[in-house]
Structure formats: structure tokens, C-alpha cells
């Protein structure tokens, strides 16, 4: 049995192929009304996209909008790999990590 590669081990081409496959599976899950499966697949797409993003483009101390959550903003404390650690503005103030692919520049 072949073990799957981690996203961090994949090339950009492999990541794009994985994203296309996951999006197709998510589309089918949505059509079949499999809400939980759809949510898991969408999260996997965000993770794969994070590995296509450049962590150097995200600055600690800056505020970003959270993709898929209009009106919600995230302030980065630090970057660790493809995750931005910080907190949601107008949230509980608890530290959390988001894949950098979920963050959009406000500018």
C-alpha cells in the first residue's frame, strides 16, 4: 500500500493536482448533501493552498481579512511554516493558528 505524500513534500504541480481532485470530491459531496465531508474537503483545499503561498508575504502585526468569513479580521503575532498565529479581532482574544491561504490583504 502506497503512503500518501505530505503537502510539504509535494511540488507545485502536485499541489495543484491535489487541489483539483479535492475540489471535485467536495463538489460531489455537496451535491450528495454530505455537509461534514464537504467541510473536511474544503479545509484540505485550504491547507494545500497554504503550501502554494509564500509565508514571507505575511507580516506579524498586520491585520488581514479571513477568507470565507466576511467582516472577520485576524491580527498576526507570528508565522510558523504555513500557519499564521494570532487572534481574531472582536473575538475572544485567544491565540489560534490559521493557514496563510485563508488570509487576505486589506489594502
Backbone torsions as a table, in degrees:
resi	resn	phi	psi	omega
1	UNK	NA	129.8	-177.6
2	UNK	-83.0	131.2	177.9
3	UNK	-85.4	137.0	-179.3
4	UNK	-70.5	148.7	175.9
5	UNK	-75.4	149.8	171.6
6	UNK	-75.9	154.7	178.1
7	UNK	-59.4	-35.3	-178.9
8	UNK	-67.0	-18.1	-179.8
9	UNK	-95.9	-8.8	-176.0
10	UNK	-83.8	151.3	172.8
11	UNK	-78.8	168.9	177.7
12	UNK	-60.0	-40.3	179.6
13	UNK	-63.2	-43.1	178.6
14	UNK	-64.6	-38.5	178.1
15	UNK	-63.9	-43.5	179.0
16	UNK	-62.8	-38.4	178.1
17	UNK	-65.7	-42.6	178.3
18	UNK	-61.9	-42.4	178.8
19	UNK	-61.9	-44.2	179.3
20	UNK	-62.0	-42.6	179.2
21	UNK	-63.9	-46.2	-180.0
22	UNK	-63.9	-39.9	179.3
23	UNK	-64.4	-38.2	177.8
24	UNK	-65.9	-42.8	177.7
25	UNK	-63.5	-40.1	179.8
26	UNK	-64.9	-40.6	178.6
27	UNK	-60.7	-44.3	179.4
28	UNK	-65.6	-42.2	179.0
29	UNK	-62.1	-40.1	179.2
30	UNK	-64.9	-42.7	179.3
31	UNK	-63.4	-32.8	-179.4
32	UNK	-86.9	0.3	177.9
33	UNK	75.6	21.0	179.8
34	UNK	-88.7	80.8	-172.0
35	UNK	-61.5	-45.4	-178.3
36	UNK	-65.6	-43.4	178.8
37	UNK	-61.8	-42.4	177.9
38	UNK	-58.4	-46.5	-178.4
39	UNK	-62.9	-41.2	179.3
40	UNK	-64.0	-44.5	-179.4
41	UNK	-66.1	-38.9	177.3
42	UNK	-63.3	-38.5	178.2
43	UNK	-66.2	-38.5	177.2
44	UNK	-64.2	-37.8	176.9
45	UNK	-61.7	-44.3	178.9
46	UNK	-61.5	-39.3	179.0
47	UNK	-65.7	-45.2	179.2
48	UNK	-62.3	-40.2	178.4
49	UNK	-64.3	-32.0	178.9
50	UNK	-60.5	-35.7	-180.0
51	UNK	-75.8	-10.7	173.5
52	UNK	-92.7	-11.1	-178.3
53	UNK	-89.3	156.9	179.1
54	UNK	-98.6	110.8	179.8
55	UNK	-58.9	-24.6	179.2
56	UNK	-67.2	-14.0	179.3
57	UNK	-83.8	-4.4	-177.9
58	UNK	-112.1	130.9	-172.5
59	UNK	-110.5	127.4	172.0
60	UNK	-58.2	140.9	-178.4
61	UNK	92.0	-15.8	179.9
62	UNK	-86.3	158.9	179.9
63	UNK	-112.5	134.9	-178.3
64	UNK	-128.3	151.9	172.9
65	UNK	-82.3	144.5	178.9
66	UNK	-88.4	120.3	-179.2
67	UNK	-62.9	134.2	-179.9
68	UNK	85.1	0.0	179.1
69	UNK	-136.7	74.3	-177.2
70	UNK	-55.3	134.7	178.5
71	UNK	85.1	-2.1	176.8
72	UNK	-103.2	134.9	-175.5
73	UNK	-125.9	151.8	-174.7
74	UNK	-131.2	128.9	177.2
75	UNK	-103.6	125.0	-177.1
76	UNK	-83.7	128.9	171.7
77	UNK	-90.6	-44.6	177.4
78	UNK	-160.4	163.7	179.1
79	UNK	-110.1	134.2	175.3
80	UNK	-132.3	102.6	-176.9
81	UNK	69.5	-123.2	179.6
82	UNK	-103.7	17.1	178.3
83	UNK	-112.3	138.2	172.9
84	UNK	-100.6	124.3	177.6
85	UNK	-100.7	135.7	179.9
86	UNK	174.7	-144.3	-177.9
87	UNK	-148.7	156.1	177.2
88	UNK	-81.8	135.0	174.9
89	UNK	-71.1	145.0	-176.9
90	UNK	61.4	22.8	177.1
91	UNK	-107.4	-157.5	-178.5
92	UNK	-77.9	-13.6	-178.4
93	UNK	85.7	0.6	179.2
94	UNK	-74.9	141.7	175.5
95	UNK	-66.1	141.3	174.1
96	UNK	-150.6	164.9	179.5
97	UNK	-116.7	135.0	175.3
98	UNK	-124.1	142.8	172.4
99	UNK	-61.1	138.9	-176.2
100	UNK	-61.2	-20.8	179.1
101	UNK	-68.4	-13.8	179.7
102	UNK	-89.6	-2.1	-176.0
103	UNK	-106.1	135.8	179.1
104	UNK	-120.9	138.4	174.9
105	UNK	-59.2	143.9	175.6
106	UNK	-84.1	-22.6	-175.3
107	UNK	-75.3	NA	NA
